[in-house]
Amino acid sequence: MNLKLEKISGYNVLTIQDERIDAHNSGELKEYLLQMIESGEKQIIVQLEHVRFIDSSGLGALLSGNKHIIVKSGKLALTNIQKQVLSMFELTRLNRVFDIYADLNEALSSEN
């Protein structure tokens, strides 16, 4: 999986650069998120602008990261979600579970 991690204003901004999050790469995403959380990171923003498709295993990887970070009193937010991917979050009602922002600037300003 092609991931890019940056520190911006004290937040870990993880950009997923793959077009798909599915059974083939969701395990790697889940493991990466869990390692970040276990290492003490408490503020993660995941950018999904390149992602054009997500399946249930991809949603599960993000959900697992979200559950683990909540236990550590942290927060995982999502930004730049493509319309067809957002429809999967809405269909599964996960848009009610995650903090979803239009773009990185909105996420950073609402986090402060």
Summary of the structure (lengths in Angstrom):
residues: 112
radius of gyration: 12.6
end to end distance: 29.8
largest distance: 35.2
contacts: 354
relative contact order: 0.18
helix: 44%
strand: 26%
